[in-house]
């Protein structure tokens, strides 16, 4: 049976000691989906929505990158790491939903899955915040890890 790494032998929470791990190239890709009602889908022009607060997707990209960089401040046992790269892309699918992809990279002793998931999640929340005046029927459907490389084992989500 696999052991939960953030719980010690005394059943108390702990940060994982990564000091003896090798520094390797690590990456993670996370995705969030934002589902819009028709009244918002009709407002898209050139793949974005202009609002009084600014362009929605462009602002969400900035917010997502900022959040990914601060993941360790939000999730108690995440290690502070200096990301080497964080890229967020937001595209509309055929149904008019926003598909947010966040890819984080680092050379480190620990992975960047949480940074990618936080980046994608905060980008989705930013979209909601900027569009909620238009409708509260917006749904953030899911945030999921698509893939990770480096570390103990690679992971690729099966569709």
N, C-alpha and C positions, 0 to 999 in steps of 0.2 A: 504494500500500500504506500502511495506517495505521501510524503510528509509536507505539511504546510510550513513554508519557510519563514513566515513572519510570526510564528509562535514558538517559543523556546520550550525546553524540557519541563519547565515549571508551569507550562500553559499560560505564559505571559507574553504579551506582544513584544516584538523586537524588530530592529532593523537587521537586514541580512548583512553579514560581514563578507564583503567582496574583496578584501585586501589581498587574498592569495589567488584570486582569479587572474587569468591572462587578459591583457588588453587585446581586444580583437575588434575588427570592423563589424558593426552591428547596424541593422536597419529594421524599421517596422512600418507597416502600412495599415492604417485604420480608415474606416469609412463610416460616415453618418448619412442618414437620409432625412430630408425635410419634405413633407407632403403639404402642398398648398391647395386651398379651395379655389374654385374657378375664378372668383373675383380678384384673386391675386395673380393667377396664371395669366389673365388677360392684360396685366400691367407690365409684363416683361417686354423690354425693348433691347435688342442686341445682347440677349443673355443676361441682363441684370435689371434691377428695379431702381429707379431714381426716387429717393425720398427726401424729405426735409433734413434728415439726419445724414444724407450722403448716399453714394451708391452702395446698395446692400451687400452684394457679394464681395466687392473690393474691401469693404470694411470688415466683413466676416473673415476674410483671409488674414488681414492684419491682426485681428483679435485672436484667431486660432494660433498663429505663430507666437504671439506674445504669451498666450496661455501655455503652449507646449514648453516654452522656455522656463516657465514658473511652476511646472508640475510638482516639483519637490516641495513647494510651499503649500500645495493643496492636498496632496496625498501623503499622509504622515510618514510612511517608511520608504518613500522614493528617495533615491540618492540624488544630490544636486549634481547635474552633469551639464557641461557646456556643449550644446548641440553643435555638430558640424554642419548640419543642414536640416531645414524644415520647409517642406514644400506643400502648399495646400492648393488644390484645384477644385473648383465648383462648376459642375456642369448640370444642365437640365436634361432629364431623360425624356423619352417619348410621351410620358404621362404628364410632364410639366413639374416633376419633383426635382428638388436640388439634391444631387449626389456629391457629397463632400469627401474628397480623398486627401488624407494627410500622410505624408511620408517623412519620417525622421531618420537621420543618420548620425552615427557617432563612432569614434574609436575610443573604447572604454572597457571597463570590467563588468559593466552591467548593461542590460538592454534598454531599448527606447519604446517598448510597447505602450507604456502608460503615457509617455509624452505624445505619441501619435494619437492615442485615444482621447486624451484631453484636448489636443489641438482640434480634432474633428468635432468633438462635442461642443466646445466653446464656439467654434465657427457656426454650428447649427443653432446654438442658443442666441448668438448675435443676430442671425437671420430672423429668428422668432421675434426678438426684441425690436428689431427695426421694422418689422412688418405687422406687428400685433395691432397697430392702429387701424390697419386695413381689415383685419379679421383675426378673431381668436380661435378659428377653426384650424389653424396651422398645427400639424403634428410632427414632432421629431420621432420618426419611426424606430430607428435603431442606430446603435453605434456598435461596430464589431471590428475585431482584428482580422485583417485580410491575410497578412503574412508577417513573418519576422525571420531575420537571418542573423547568424552569429550566436555565440554563447553555446550552451549545452546542446540545444537541438533547434533546427529550423522548423517553421510552421507555415503551412499554406492552407487557407480555408478552402474546404471543398464546397462547391456550389450546389 
